[in-house]
């Protein structure tokens, strides 16, 4: 039998709410740097007006995210989760600092060289996202479903927080010389500081919470090797004995078997994000026309998406409103594609109020379906299988984002560059 030394499995309820809060903070850190880059789109549009930064940066980001997460999902069972997640948060921190250094080195003058540098950093963020998002969701998949919900809510909150900060910095520096640049510099200074906090929280605080130790210990007893370093950091030495009375007790289904059993969940996530990213942020930033809100219009649309995406991620906490039917989730994911003609005709004929309403609905349904799918799918499996499934689902989620930002360019047909 597998054994645990230097500590037993602790009560799973101890530290639950503290763990949920830390999951929220770590989720915020998982996208804070990237959302900072998206939210200062007005600054990059000013610096690089010929290069479509809102679309190009997303398009550069995604191949790194999708390619990396595919490799990590394939080797998931052999990868040290602690090192994986810490590496991702450190890359986010380094990338945020590099944005500051690049802007200071070029004195905010723009140009092709600076744009290529920004694109390279965007690729770094995509690389880091694959490490953190897949690693964290895989790790949390064998814990409480509320932990995944909190992590996903934190990811959405990063967008809401960056939008709020952008309004504050834009208003504060609106009448000053170089106001856009000063706001952007402040933005990434905050982002770098927050990513550094996430590194320390994950390294020193999160693994020591009783409820986290409980679930990781349980996963180790079920054959998971990905959690051993985190258990060691928490003061628990987990040893999986080579000899066992039942050699089959740690056998797990292959990734192919898990994917085939959950292909509907995977495709639902893929379709959800294909639709969302074919509209957000590129279409909302460049193709919604001119309105009375002026240069604030795209910022308000992005903010409304982020706020309602966050709201949508909390709705499933009300059990009566949570959609768990596999058929229902598929119908909901497919039906969202009716939003494409709705956005097209609203941009062409509607006023800004209708566009704000549509954008809010896009965010609400995106957040709601994300949480419903990722909290429903891992049920009924052992820890190692839940970890693997979490990684596979994140791969399809990021694949949907990549397809969405690619299809977003179709909005430019007939408009010229």
MOQUI-V841765 format. One record per pair of residues at least 12 apart in sequence whose ideal C-beta (glycine too) atoms are under 8 Angstrom apart, sorted by sequence separation. I is the first residue (numbers start at 1). J is the second residue. If there is no record, write none. Layout:
# MOQUI-V841765
i->I j->J
i->I j->J
This chain:
# MOQUI-V841765
i->41 j->53
i->72 j->84
i->102 j->114
i->286 j->298
i->343 j->355
i->346 j->358
i->377 j->389
i->378 j->390
i->41 j->54
i->44 j->57
i->169 j->182
i->170 j->183
i->285 j->298
i->288 j->301
i->137 j->151
i->169 j->183
i->216 j->230
i->217 j->231
i->284 j->298
i->102 j->117
i->136 j->151
i->169 j->184
i->216 j->231
i->225 j->240
i->343 j->358
i->38 j->54
i->102 j->118
i->285 j->301
i->342 j->358
i->374 j->390
i->377 j->393
i->166 j->183
i->169 j->186
i->221 j->238
i->223 j->240
i->284 j->301
i->285 j->302
i->169 j->187
i->212 j->230
i->213 j->231
i->216 j->234
i->220 j->238
i->284 j->302
i->38 j->57
i->99 j->118
i->102 j->121
i->217 j->236
i->339 j->358
i->374 j->393
i->37 j->57
i->38 j->58
i->220 j->240
i->373 j->393
i->166 j->187
i->213 j->234
i->217 j->238
i->281 j->302
i->284 j->305
i->99 j->121
i->133 j->155
i->165 j->187
i->212 j->234
i->280 j->302
i->339 j->361
i->98 j->121
i->207 j->230
i->213 j->236
i->339 j->362
i->207 j->231
i->281 j->305
i->162 j->187
i->165 j->190
i->208 j->233
i->280 j->305
i->95 j->121
i->98 j->124
i->207 j->233
i->208 j->234
i->223 j->249
i->336 j->362
i->34 j->61
i->207 j->234
i->208 j->235
i->223 j->250
i->370 j->397
i->222 j->250
i->223 j->251
i->95 j->124
i->204 j->233
i->223 j->252
i->336 j->365
i->94 j->124
i->95 j->125
i->203 j->233
i->91 j->124
i->92 j->125
i->95 j->128
i->332 j->365
i->336 j->369
i->91 j->125
i->91 j->127
i->92 j->128
i->333 j->369
i->91 j->128
i->332 j->369
i->89 j->128
i->88 j->128
i->91 j->131
i->92 j->132
i->329 j->369
i->87 j->128
i->88 j->129
i->88 j->130
i->88 j->131
i->89 j->132
i->329 j->372
i->87 j->131
i->88 j->132
i->329 j->373
i->323 j->368
i->85 j->131
i->323 j->369
i->84 j->131
i->85 j->132
i->88 j->135
i->329 j->376
i->324 j->372
i->315 j->364
i->323 j->372
i->85 j->135
i->322 j->372
i->326 j->376
i->84 j->135
i->85 j->136
i->308 j->359
i->312 j->363
i->304 j->356
i->308 j->360
i->311 j->363
i->312 j->364
i->315 j->367
i->316 j->368
i->324 j->376
i->307 j->360
i->308 j->361
i->310 j->363
i->311 j->364
i->312 j->365
i->315 j->368
i->81 j->135
i->85 j->139
i->301 j->355
i->305 j->359
i->308 j->362
i->309 j->363
i->312 j->366
i->313 j->367
i->297 j->352
i->301 j->356
i->304 j->359
i->305 j->360
i->308 j->363
i->309 j->364
i->312 j->367
i->313 j->368
i->316 j->371
i->79 j->135
i->300 j->356
i->304 j->360
i->307 j->363
i->308 j->364
i->311 j->367
i->312 j->368
i->315 j->371
i->316 j->372
i->81 j->138
i->305 j->362
i->306 j->363
i->309 j->366
i->310 j->367
i->312 j->369
i->313 j->370
i->30 j->88
i->68 j->126
i->72 j->130
i->76 j->134
i->81 j->139
i->289 j->347
i->301 j->359
i->305 j->363
i->309 j->367
i->312 j->370
i->313 j->371
i->33 j->92
i->60 j->119
i->64 j->123
i->68 j->127
i->72 j->131
i->288 j->347
i->293 j->352
i->304 j->363
i->308 j->367
i->312 j->371
i->316 j->375
i->29 j->89
i->32 j->92
i->36 j->96
i->63 j->123
i->64 j->124
i->69 j->129
i->279 j->339
i->283 j->343
i->287 j->347
i->291 j->351
i->292 j->352
i->47 j->108
i->57 j->118
i->61 j->122
i->65 j->126
i->69 j->130
i->73 j->134
i->265 j->326
i->268 j->329
i->272 j->333
i->275 j->336
i->279 j->340
i->291 j->352
i->305 j->366
i->30 j->92
i->33 j->95
i->37 j->99
i->47 j->109
i->48 j->110
i->53 j->115
i->57 j->119
i->60 j->122
i->61 j->123
i->64 j->126
i->65 j->127
i->68 j->130
i->72 j->134
i->76 j->138
i->264 j->326
i->268 j->330
i->271 j->333
i->275 j->337
i->278 j->340
i->29 j->92
i->33 j->96
i->47 j->110
i->56 j->119
i->60 j->123
i->63 j->126
i->64 j->127
i->67 j->130
i->68 j->131
i->72 j->135
i->267 j->330
i->271 j->334
i->51 j->115
i->58 j->122
i->61 j->125
i->62 j->126
i->65 j->129
i->66 j->130
i->69 j->133
i->265 j->329
i->268 j->332
i->269 j->333
i->272 j->336
i->275 j->339
i->279 j->343
i->283 j->347
i->53 j->118
i->57 j->122
i->61 j->126
i->65 j->130
i->69 j->134
i->264 j->329
i->268 j->333
i->271 j->336
i->275 j->340
i->48 j->114
i->60 j->126
i->64 j->130
i->264 j->330
i->267 j->333
i->271 j->337
i->47 j->114
i->48 j->115
i->144 j->211
i->288 j->355
i->47 j->115
i->61 j->129
i->143 j->211
i->143 j->212
i->48 j->118
i->108 j->178
i->144 j->215
i->143 j->215
i->108 j->181
i->142 j->215
i->44 j->118
i->284 j->359
i->142 j->218
i->142 j->219
i->103 j->181
i->280 j->359
i->37 j->118
i->103 j->184
i->104 j->185
i->103 j->185
i->142 j->224
i->280 j->362
i->279 j->362
i->280 j->363
i->37 j->121
i->37 j->122
i->100 j->185
i->103 j->188
i->276 j->362
i->139 j->226
i->34 j->122
i->37 j->125
i->100 j->188
i->138 j->226
i->139 j->227
i->99 j->188
i->100 j->189
i->276 j->366
i->34 j->125
i->97 j->188
i->33 j->125
i->34 j->126
i->96 j->188
i->99 j->191
i->100 j->192
i->272 j->365
i->273 j->366
i->272 j->366
i->33 j->128
i->34 j->129
i->96 j->191
i->97 j->192
i->96 j->192
i->272 j->369
i->31 j->129
i->272 j->370
i->30 j->129
i->93 j->192
i->96 j->195
i->269 j->369
i->268 j->369
i->269 j->370
i->272 j->373
i->30 j->132
i->93 j->195
i->29 j->132
i->30 j->133
i->92 j->195
i->93 j->196
i->269 j->373
i->268 j->373
i->269 j->374
i->30 j->136
i->89 j->195
i->92 j->198
i->93 j->199
i->265 j->373
i->27 j->136
i->89 j->198
i->90 j->199
i->26 j->136
i->89 j->199
i->265 j->376
i->265 j->377
i->86 j->199
i->89 j->202
i->262 j->377
i->86 j->202
i->23 j->140
i->85 j->202
i->86 j->203
i->39 j->159
i->30 j->151
i->38 j->159
i->27 j->150
i->35 j->158
i->39 j->162
i->258 j->381
i->277 j->400
i->282 j->405
i->19 j->143
i->20 j->144
i->23 j->147
i->27 j->151
i->30 j->154
i->31 j->155
i->35 j->159
i->38 j->162
i->39 j->163
i->269 j->393
i->273 j->397
i->277 j->401
i->287 j->411
i->19 j->144
i->23 j->148
i->26 j->151
i->27 j->152
i->29 j->154
i->30 j->155
i->82 j->207
i->273 j->398
i->276 j->401
i->283 j->408
i->286 j->411
i->287 j->412
i->20 j->146
i->24 j->150
i->27 j->153
i->28 j->154
i->32 j->158
i->35 j->161
i->36 j->162
i->39 j->165
i->40 j->166
i->170 j->296
i->266 j->392
i->270 j->396
i->274 j->400
i->277 j->403
i->278 j->404
i->282 j->408
i->20 j->147
i->23 j->150
i->24 j->151
i->27 j->154
i->28 j->155
i->31 j->158
i->35 j->162
i->39 j->166
i->258 j->385
i->262 j->389
i->266 j->393
i->269 j->396
i->270 j->397
i->273 j->400
i->277 j->404
i->278 j->405
i->282 j->409
i->16 j->144
i->19 j->147
i->23 j->151
i->26 j->154
i->27 j->155
i->30 j->158
i->31 j->159
i->42 j->170
i->253 j->381
i->265 j->393
i->269 j->397
i->272 j->400
i->273 j->401
i->276 j->404
i->277 j->405
i->283 j->411
i->287 j->415
i->21 j->150
i->24 j->153
i->25 j->154
i->27 j->156
i->28 j->157
i->29 j->158
i->32 j->161
i->170 j->299
i->267 j->396
i->270 j->399
i->271 j->400
i->274 j->403
i->275 j->404
i->278 j->407
i->279 j->408
i->282 j->411
i->16 j->146
i->20 j->150
i->24 j->154
i->27 j->157
i->28 j->158
i->32 j->162
i->252 j->382
i->258 j->388
i->262 j->392
i->266 j->396
i->270 j->400
i->273 j->403
i->274 j->404
i->278 j->408
i->23 j->154
i->27 j->158
i->258 j->389
i->262 j->393
i->269 j->400
i->273 j->404
i->277 j->408
i->12 j->144
i->167 j->299
i->252 j->384
i->253 j->385
i->278 j->410
i->24 j->157
i->28 j->161
i->166 j->299
i->252 j->385
i->255 j->388
i->259 j->392
i->270 j->403
i->274 j->407
i->46 j->180
i->250 j->384
i->258 j->392
i->163 j->299
i->167 j->303
i->252 j->388
i->43 j->180
i->166 j->303
i->255 j->392
i->42 j->180
i->43 j->181
i->163 j->302
i->164 j->303
i->40 j->180
i->43 j->183
i->163 j->303
i->43 j->184
i->40 j->183
i->159 j->302
i->160 j->303
i->163 j->306
i->40 j->184
i->162 j->306
i->163 j->307
i->81 j->226
i->80 j->226
i->81 j->227
i->83 j->229
i->159 j->305
i->160 j->306
i->40 j->187
i->78 j->225
i->79 j->226
i->82 j->229
i->159 j->306
i->160 j->307
i->39 j->187
i->77 j->225
i->80 j->228
i->81 j->229
i->82 j->230
i->77 j->226
i->80 j->229
i->81 j->230
i->160 j->309
i->76 j->226
i->156 j->306
i->159 j->309
i->160 j->310
i->36 j->187
i->82 j->233
i->159 j->310
i->36 j->188
i->156 j->309
i->157 j->310
i->36 j->190
i->156 j->310
i->33 j->188
i->36 j->191
i->156 j->312
i->227 j->383
i->153 j->310
i->156 j->313
i->33 j->191
i->226 j->384
i->32 j->191
i->33 j->192
i->223 j->382
i->224 j->383
i->153 j->313
i->222 j->382
i->223 j->383
i->224 j->384
i->152 j->313
i->153 j->314
i->222 j->383
i->223 j->384
i->226 j->387
i->32 j->194
i->33 j->195
i->222 j->384
i->32 j->195
i->219 j->382
i->220 j->383
i->224 j->387
i->149 j->313
i->219 j->383
i->29 j->194
i->149 j->314
i->218 j->383
i->219 j->384
i->28 j->194
i->29 j->195
i->149 j->316
i->29 j->197
i->149 j->317
i->215 j->383
i->219 j->387
i->29 j->198
i->28 j->198
i->146 j->317
i->25 j->197
i->26 j->198
i->25 j->198
i->26 j->201
i->77 j->252
i->25 j->201
i->26 j->202
i->22 j->201
i->76 j->255
i->26 j->206
i->74 j->255
i->73 j->255
i->22 j->205
i->22 j->206
i->19 j->206
i->22 j->209
i->19 j->209
i->18 j->209
i->19 j->211
i->19 j->212
i->15 j->209
i->14 j->209
i->15 j->210
i->16 j->211
i->14 j->210
i->15 j->211
i->14 j->211
i->15 j->212
i->12 j->210
i->13 j->211
i->11 j->210
i->12 j->211
i->10 j->210
i->11 j->211
i->14 j->214
i->10 j->211
i->12 j->214
i->10 j->213
i->11 j->214
i->12 j->215
i->9 j->213
i->10 j->214
i->9 j->214
i->7 j->213
i->10 j->217
i->9 j->217
i->8 j->217
i->9 j->218
i->7 j->217
i->156 j->367
i->9 j->221
i->4 j->217
i->153 j->367
i->152 j->367
i->4 j->220
i->4 j->221
i->2 j->220
i->152 j->370
i->153 j->371
i->2 j->221
i->58 j->277
i->152 j->371
i->2 j->223
i->149 j->371
i->152 j->374
i->58 j->281
i->148 j->371
i->58 j->282
i->148 j->374
i->149 j->375
i->54 j->281
i->55 j->282
i->148 j->375
i->7 j->235
i->54 j->282
i->6 j->235
i->7 j->236
i->6 j->236
i->7 j->237
i->52 j->282
i->145 j->375
i->5 j->236
i->6 j->237
i->54 j->285
i->55 j->286
i->4 j->236
i->5 j->237
i->54 j->286
i->4 j->237
i->5 j->238
i->141 j->374
i->4 j->238
i->5 j->239
i->52 j->286
i->4 j->239
i->2 j->238
i->3 j->239
i->142 j->378
i->2 j->239
i->137 j->374
i->141 j->378
i->2 j->240
i->3 j->241
i->2 j->241
i->1 j->241
i->41 j->281
i->45 j->285
i->142 j->382
i->142 j->383
i->2 j->244
i->1 j->244
i->38 j->281
i->1 j->245
i->41 j->285
i->142 j->386
i->141 j->386
i->142 j->387
i->141 j->387
i->2 j->250
i->138 j->386
i->139 j->387
i->141 j->389
i->138 j->387
i->141 j->390
i->138 j->388
i->140 j->390
i->138 j->389
i->139 j->390
i->138 j->390
i->42 j->295
i->137 j->390
i->138 j->391
i->137 j->391
i->42 j->298
i->134 j->390
i->135 j->391
i->137 j->393
i->138 j->394
i->41 j->298
i->42 j->299
i->134 j->391
i->137 j->394
i->39 j->299
i->134 j->394
i->41 j->302
i->133 j->394
i->134 j->395
i->39 j->302
i->38 j->302
i->133 j->397
i->133 j->398
i->130 j->398
i->129 j->398
i->35 j->306
i->81 j->387
i->77 j->384
i->77 j->387
i->76 j->387
i->77 j->388
i->76 j->388
i->73 j->388
i->76 j->391
i->73 j->391
i->72 j->391
i->73 j->392
i->73 j->394
i->69 j->391
i->73 j->395
i->69 j->394
i->70 j->395
i->69 j->395
i->66 j->395
i->69 j->398
i->66 j->398
i->65 j->398
i->66 j->399
i->66 j->401
i->62 j->398
i->65 j->401
i->66 j->402
i->65 j->402
i->62 j->401
i->63 j->402
i->62 j->402
i->62 j->405
i->61 j->405
i->62 j->406
i->59 j->405
i->58 j->405
i->59 j->406
i->55 j->405
i->58 j->408
i->59 j->409
i->55 j->408
i->55 j->409
i->52 j->417
